[in-house]
Amino acid sequence: VTAAPLRIAVLGAGTVGGQVVRGLVEHAGAAASDEGRPLELTGIAVRDVEGARARGLPSHLLTDAPAHLVADPDTDVIVELMGGDEPARTLVGAALQAGKAVVTANKHLLAHHGAALEAISRASGAPLRFEASVGGGIPVLSPLAGDLAANRISAVRGIVNGTTNYILSAMAAGDGTYEAVLRDAQERGYAEADPSGDVEGRDAINKLVVLARLAFDAWLDPDTIADRPASVRGQGGPGITGVTALDLEGARALGLTLRLVAVASRGDGANPSRTIRAAVMPIAVPSDGGLGGTGGVRNRIEVTGEPVGTVGFDGPGAGGEATSSAVLGDLLALARGAGSTWAGRPVAADSRSSTTTAADPGGASARWFAFLPGVRAGHVVDDLAEAAADTGTGVAIRTGWLPLDQLRSRIVDAAPATLDAQIYAIDD
Ligand SMILES: NC(=O)c1ccc[n+]([C@@H]2O[C@H](COP(=O)([O-])OP(=O)(O)OC[C@H]3O[C@@H](n4cnc5c(N)ncnc54)[C@H](OP(=O)(O)O)[C@@H]3O)[C@@H](O)[C@H]2O)c1
């Protein structure tokens, strides 16, 4: 007896959707495992049907009416690859409500409406899978929810945005200023025309919300996640916007580099299981370590838990082909009868009120790195720094464990009144 095919409608056929369609067309039938249902592509929604036809997408499957595909009783699974908020939110909600499985790569949708979509999915029993939403082609969410389910997770951290990692790597290699390297990244297609979602850290924050859902069984509010490092006189810029080529040169002189790192960890307050610390900001890491060694558009995510210890996942974090691997993997999982990506985990709390973030890091103790432009070695910091390097344009310092406020006041006392600089926590 041949199992009935799993009839799939793909909404959006751009960078990722185009590759998913290609995979479904080229490997139709062959992709299904022995016990799974065969995959059958039954519709593709885009805005510009003529344009999609000209790009070689199968003409007879194209429509500009995604809601019709969602409502069609002949559709079993909706693959949402349009991105953004609406109409993705309404279409995904309607599909789940109607009992249709959904596969999505849309981290914005999950980070902002994940709790509501999870509730709909649980009520109707329709699975929601989203492996591609974090780490592109890297299998990290299903292993976190499933294979690591026996662990008490204490932290997830990682490089989850390829655009910013490319920019930081290129700046560290001496390829130019932030502005010059960003322009180059846009020309190569690694950064969008409006890069703000990447460089200000919002894309990484959305991915952190998804990781935290699976690690800690709570949907965090993306708006409460800390997104900027401290500076000598206050706060730095969001994401990587305040990182200078001089910061990276100074870091290198001390064996360090800067990475935009998303981290969520279980708090150690009065009620640790209800408190999650979450931040996305540039930090200093050893150049030769796991995160420091992750260059270009690659991603790396590390999960720490008991009893496993620390497990690292790395690979291609974006790109149509790599990301289609995760989407197609989710479709094959559905064909085998798998449930939602969170199936290995308890029901999530909508814990918007219990999230704590590092809003006031002043009292926080850490080891710190800073590059102080125009300052000479021996002047400000000799007794404060564990290591210092004079690069000719200023001095790079690395401290031992120390409250941030103490470091700030020492620099302010000794440095020129106009000096400001970002201060980065060191993590290895
Ligand atoms: N690109 C990556 O490397 C990557 C990696 C991981 C996750 N993701 C996620 O995957 C999703 C898709 O990203 P992408 O890079 O493939 O985007 P994209 O290249 O901009 O493609 C979007 C597609 O959706 C269609 N679309 C948009 N709004 C629509 C509407 N209202 N009705 C019908 N069709 C609509 C577009 O149609 P037209 O072409 O006709 O306008 C286009 O085919 C996003 O959520 C993104 O965050 C992307």
The ligand as a Tripos MOL2 file, in Angstrom:
@<TRIPOS>MOLECULE
LIG
   48    52     1     0     0
SMALL
NO_CHARGES

@<TRIPOS>ATOM
      1 N1         17.7850   34.2890    3.2010 N.am      1 LIG1
      2 C1         18.2920   33.5200    4.1510 C.2       1 LIG1
      3 O1         19.4690   33.1540    4.1010 O.2       1 LIG1
      4 C2         17.4330   33.0540    5.3070 C.ar      1 LIG1
      5 C3         17.9690   32.1780    6.2470 C.ar      1 LIG1
      6 C4         17.1660   31.7250    7.3110 C.ar      1 LIG1
      7 C5         15.8580   32.1700    7.3960 C.ar      1 LIG1
      8 N2         15.3630   33.0480    6.4640 N.ar      1 LIG1
      9 C6         13.9690   33.4710    6.5870 C.3       1 LIG1
     10 O2         13.2410   32.9240    5.5110 O.3       1 LIG1
     11 C7         12.1790   33.7890    5.1490 C.3       1 LIG1
     12 C8         12.2820   34.1220    3.6570 C.3       1 LIG1
     13 O3         13.5030   34.8050    3.4250 O.3       1 LIG1
     14 P1         14.0750   35.0450    1.9500 P.3       1 LIG1
     15 O4         15.4540   35.5390    2.1130 O.co2     1 LIG1
     16 O5         13.8420   33.8400    1.1060 O.co2     1 LIG1
     17 O6         13.1270   36.2440    1.4670 O.3       1 LIG1
     18 P2         12.9290   36.8210   -0.0160 P.3       1 LIG1
     19 O7         14.0580   36.4080   -0.8900 O.co2     1 LIG1
     20 O8         12.6290   38.2620    0.1260 O.co2     1 LIG1
     21 O9         11.6110   36.0650   -0.5580 O.3       1 LIG1
     22 C9         10.3350   36.3690   -0.0890 C.3       1 LIG1
     23 C10         9.3180   35.6930   -1.0010 C.3       1 LIG1
     24 O10         8.0160   35.8590   -0.4220 O.3       1 LIG1
     25 C11         7.1530   36.4000   -1.3920 C.3       1 LIG1
     26 N3          6.1830   37.2680   -0.7140 N.ar      1 LIG1
     27 C12         6.4470   38.2690    0.1640 C.ar      1 LIG1
     28 N4          5.3110   38.8310    0.5890 N.ar      1 LIG1
     29 C13         4.3070   38.1990   -0.0460 C.ar      1 LIG1
     30 C14         2.8890   38.3320   -0.0560 C.ar      1 LIG1
     31 N5          2.2800   39.2630    0.6910 N.pl3     1 LIG1
     32 N6          2.1620   37.4760   -0.8290 N.ar      1 LIG1
     33 C15         2.7710   36.5560   -1.5860 C.ar      1 LIG1
     34 N7          4.1050   36.3680   -1.6190 N.ar      1 LIG1
     35 C16         4.8630   37.1890   -0.8680 C.ar      1 LIG1
     36 C17         8.0310   37.1600   -2.3510 C.3       1 LIG1
     37 O11         7.3500   37.2520   -3.5950 O.3       1 LIG1
     38 P3          7.8820   38.2450   -4.7660 P.3       1 LIG1
     39 O12         9.2570   37.7150   -5.1500 O.co2     1 LIG1
     40 O13         6.9080   38.0510   -5.8740 O.co2     1 LIG1
     41 O14         7.9300   39.6110   -4.1710 O.co2     1 LIG1
     42 C18         9.2590   36.2510   -2.4100 C.3       1 LIG1
     43 O15         9.0410   35.2070   -3.3170 O.3       1 LIG1
     44 C19        12.2760   34.9870    6.0780 C.3       1 LIG1
     45 O16        11.4480   34.8050    7.1830 O.3       1 LIG1
     46 C20        13.7330   34.9500    6.5150 C.3       1 LIG1
     47 O17        13.9220   35.5510    7.7780 O.3       1 LIG1
     48 C21        16.1130   33.4910    5.4280 C.ar      1 LIG1
@<TRIPOS>BOND
     1     1     2 1
     2     2     3 2
     3     2     4 1
     4     4     5 ar
     5     4    48 ar
     6     5     6 ar
     7     6     7 ar
     8     7     8 ar
     9     8     9 1
    10     8    48 ar
    11     9    10 1
    12     9    46 1
    13    10    11 1
    14    11    12 1
    15    11    44 1
    16    12    13 1
    17    13    14 1
    18    14    15 2
    19    14    16 1
    20    14    17 1
    21    17    18 1
    22    18    19 2
    23    18    20 1
    24    18    21 1
    25    21    22 1
    26    22    23 1
    27    23    24 1
    28    23    42 1
    29    24    25 1
    30    25    26 1
    31    25    36 1
    32    26    27 ar
    33    26    35 ar
    34    27    28 ar
    35    28    29 ar
    36    29    30 ar
    37    29    35 ar
    38    30    31 1
    39    30    32 ar
    40    32    33 ar
    41    33    34 ar
    42    34    35 ar
    43    36    37 1
    44    36    42 1
    45    37    38 1
    46    38    39 2
    47    38    40 1
    48    38    41 1
    49    42    43 1
    50    44    45 1
    51    44    46 1
    52    46    47 1
@<TRIPOS>SUBSTRUCTURE
     1 LIG1         1 GROUP 0 **** ****
